[in-house]
Amino acid sequence: MRVATWNVNSVKQRIPRLLPWLDQRRPDVVCLQETKLSDEAFHEALGADLADRGYETAHVGQGQWNGVALLSRVGLDDVRAGFDAVPGYPESAAPPEARAVSALCGGVRIFSLYVPNGRVPDSDHYHYKLEWLARLRDSVGNASGDDAAANTMLCGDMNIAPADADVFDPAAYEGHTHVTAPERDALAALEDLGLRDVVRERWPDDRVFSYWDYRAGMFHKDLGMRIDLILAGHPIADRVAAAWIDRQARKGSKPSDHAPVIVDLDDAPDGDVGPVVPPPSNPAKRGATKVVLPQSTE
């Protein structure tokens, strides 16, 4: 079973990229984030094309913001929007944003997650992010049976780089979100449930990124971050035959600023192809020159 996750950064804009990619990579389950459509608009824009390719779909949207989806050719059972006690914003009791959807696909509880960005450390958005992650951990940790952590895959844009090795230069991110200790602790708390970061586990010492800012030539210099993750319960992680970033999907005309993450269970149709496909041609060396993040100049 091939499972993929991709923050498409507006699925309507990405249709000319998404449909050929589905035909090329043929994933069995796809987790999408930042669809930026209502449920009705998503199905109107993509429903027929996805059905023609054999996909059942579940979408949780809120118009021009957020939005997550699951596409599956191996079953889509017990679909759930959000998770237990998911908090809202700006108050915890507010209606939840469209950031999580899960279902049983091929017998595995698979989540498509779009974790809040956090914006600025110690801001209201930042504390919301930490609360959201804590509630997610409690929900997964308290589940049992088919929903237990051991039978779960958390897939999506986590908006956290797990370690300094997951950013092009740790010094460039000082004072920014995505790398702070509380965020990384919240991610580690999910892993403490028995969930394994299958890409990093397979490629422990390699340069592996999934996101590159559109600005300042960050993609061409390979000045990126690894914030799109697949965390899998032990029995599922033991089935991993390949785990990689499809960098090809970030190249070319009108791409998302994220690349898909692909994990093959039991069998690897493309072989164990490497951590990033294709690898960057001329990446900037870490620490060779001082790089200021584009957002730092805003």
Solvent accessible surface area in square Angstrom, and as a share of the most:
residue,aa,sasa,rsa
1,M,45,0.20
2,R,12,0.04
3,V,0,0.00
4,A,0,0.00
5,T,1,0.00
6,W,2,0.01
7,N,0,0.00
8,V,0,0.00
9,N,25,0.13
10,S,12,0.08
11,V,0,0.00
12,K,127,0.54
13,Q,120,0.53
14,R,12,0.05
15,I,36,0.18
16,P,99,0.62
17,R,52,0.19
18,L,0,0.00
19,L,22,0.11
20,P,75,0.47
21,W,11,0.04
22,L,3,0.02
23,D,73,0.38
24,Q,111,0.49
25,R,32,0.12
26,R,142,0.52
27,P,0,0.00
28,D,32,0.17
29,V,0,0.00
30,V,0,0.00
31,C,0,0.00
32,L,0,0.00
33,Q,0,0.00
34,E,26,0.12
35,T,0,0.00
36,K,56,0.24
37,L,22,0.11
38,S,46,0.30
39,D,62,0.32
40,E,136,0.61
41,A,35,0.27
42,F,0,0.00
43,H,78,0.35
44,E,147,0.66
45,A,31,0.24
46,L,1,0.00
47,G,19,0.18
48,A,76,0.59
49,D,50,0.26
50,L,0,0.00
51,A,66,0.51
52,D,120,0.62
53,R,66,0.24
54,G,46,0.45
55,Y,11,0.04
56,E,91,0.41
57,T,36,0.21
58,A,10,0.08
59,H,14,0.06
60,V,32,0.18
61,G,21,0.20
62,Q,75,0.33
63,G,27,0.26
64,Q,126,0.56
65,W,156,0.55
66,N,14,0.07
67,G,0,0.00
68,V,0,0.00
69,A,0,0.00
70,L,0,0.00
71,L,0,0.00
72,S,0,0.00
73,R,71,0.26
74,V,55,0.31
75,G,22,0.21
76,L,23,0.11
77,D,86,0.44
78,D,72,0.38
79,V,70,0.40
80,R,105,0.38
81,A,72,0.56
82,G,13,0.13
83,F,23,0.10
84,D,103,0.53
85,A,71,0.55
86,V,28,0.16
87,P,0,0.00
88,G,2,0.02
89,Y,55,0.21
90,P,93,0.59
91,E,111,0.50
92,S,47,0.30
93,A,103,0.80
94,A,20,0.16
95,P,114,0.72
96,P,77,0.48
97,E,46,0.20
98,A,5,0.04
99,R,24,0.09
100,A,3,0.02
101,V,0,0.00
102,S,2,0.01
103,A,0,0.00
104,L,29,0.14
105,C,0,0.00
106,G,42,0.41
107,G,50,0.48
108,V,3,0.02
109,R,3,0.01
110,I,0,0.00
111,F,18,0.07
112,S,0,0.00
113,L,0,0.00
114,Y,25,0.09
115,V,0,0.00
116,P,3,0.02
117,N,61,0.31
118,G,2,0.02
119,R,158,0.58
120,V,92,0.53
121,P,41,0.26
122,D,110,0.57
123,S,31,0.20
124,D,107,0.56
125,H,47,0.21
126,Y,12,0.05
127,H,93,0.41
128,Y,14,0.05
129,K,0,0.00
130,L,38,0.19
131,E,54,0.24
132,W,1,0.00
133,L,1,0.00
134,A,52,0.40
135,R,72,0.26
136,L,0,0.00
137,R,77,0.28
138,D,73,0.38
139,S,16,0.10
140,V,5,0.03
141,G,37,0.35
142,N,126,0.65
143,A,35,0.27
144,S,88,0.57
145,G,62,0.59
146,D,88,0.45
147,D,28,0.14
148,A,26,0.20
149,A,14,0.10
150,A,50,0.39
151,N,36,0.18
152,T,1,0.00
153,M,0,0.00
154,L,0,0.00
155,C,0,0.00
156,G,0,0.00
157,D,2,0.01
158,M,0,0.00
159,N,7,0.03
160,I,0,0.00
161,A,0,0.00
162,P,29,0.18
163,A,46,0.35
164,D,69,0.36
165,A,53,0.41
166,D,1,0.01
167,V,1,0.00
168,F,6,0.02
169,D,20,0.10
170,P,40,0.25
171,A,66,0.51
172,A,15,0.12
173,Y,9,0.03
174,E,133,0.60
175,G,71,0.68
176,H,43,0.19
177,T,8,0.05
178,H,21,0.09
179,V,26,0.15
180,T,28,0.16
181,A,68,0.53
182,P,64,0.40
183,E,0,0.00
184,R,47,0.17
185,D,92,0.48
186,A,19,0.15
187,L,3,0.02
188,A,46,0.35
189,A,27,0.21
190,L,0,0.00
191,E,58,0.26
192,D,112,0.58
193,L,41,0.20
194,G,18,0.18
195,L,3,0.01
196,R,52,0.19
197,D,16,0.08
198,V,3,0.02
199,V,2,0.01
200,R,39,0.14
201,E,88,0.39
202,R,86,0.31
203,W,46,0.16
204,P,86,0.54
205,D,137,0.71
206,D,59,0.30
207,R,82,0.30
208,V,0,0.00
209,F,4,0.02
210,S,0,0.00
211,Y,45,0.17
212,W,1,0.00
213,D,16,0.08
214,Y,107,0.41
215,R,101,0.37
216,A,68,0.53
217,G,28,0.27
218,M,7,0.03
219,F,12,0.05
220,H,143,0.64
221,K,97,0.41
222,D,4,0.02
223,L,9,0.05
224,G,1,0.01
225,M,10,0.05
226,R,1,0.01
227,I,4,0.02
228,D,2,0.01
229,L,0,0.00
230,I,1,0.00
231,L,0,0.00
232,A,0,0.00
233,G,0,0.00
234,H,96,0.43
235,P,75,0.47
236,I,5,0.02
237,A,6,0.04
238,D,102,0.53
239,R,86,0.31
240,V,21,0.12
241,A,25,0.20
242,A,0,0.00
243,A,1,0.01
244,W,2,0.01
245,I,1,0.00
246,D,1,0.00
247,R,14,0.05
248,Q,82,0.36
249,A,9,0.07
250,R,12,0.04
251,K,74,0.31
252,G,67,0.65
253,S,84,0.54
254,K,158,0.67
255,P,19,0.12
256,S,0,0.00
257,D,17,0.09
258,H,9,0.04
259,A,0,0.00
260,P,0,0.00
261,V,0,0.00
262,I,0,0.00
263,V,0,0.00
264,D,0,0.00
265,L,0,0.00
266,D,93,0.48
267,D,95,0.49
268,A,25,0.20
269,P,93,0.58
270,D,64,0.33
271,G,32,0.31
272,D,76,0.40
273,V,61,0.35
274,G,12,0.11
275,P,26,0.16
276,V,12,0.07
277,V,34,0.20
278,P,39,0.25
279,P,97,0.61
280,P,28,0.18
281,S,113,0.73
282,N,120,0.62
283,P,49,0.31
284,A,34,0.27
285,K,163,0.69
286,R,119,0.44
287,G,58,0.56
288,A,69,0.53
289,T,96,0.56
290,K,186,0.79
291,V,32,0.18
292,V,84,0.48
293,L,3,0.01
294,P,14,0.09
295,Q,74,0.33
296,S,53,0.34
297,T,107,0.62
298,E,155,0.69
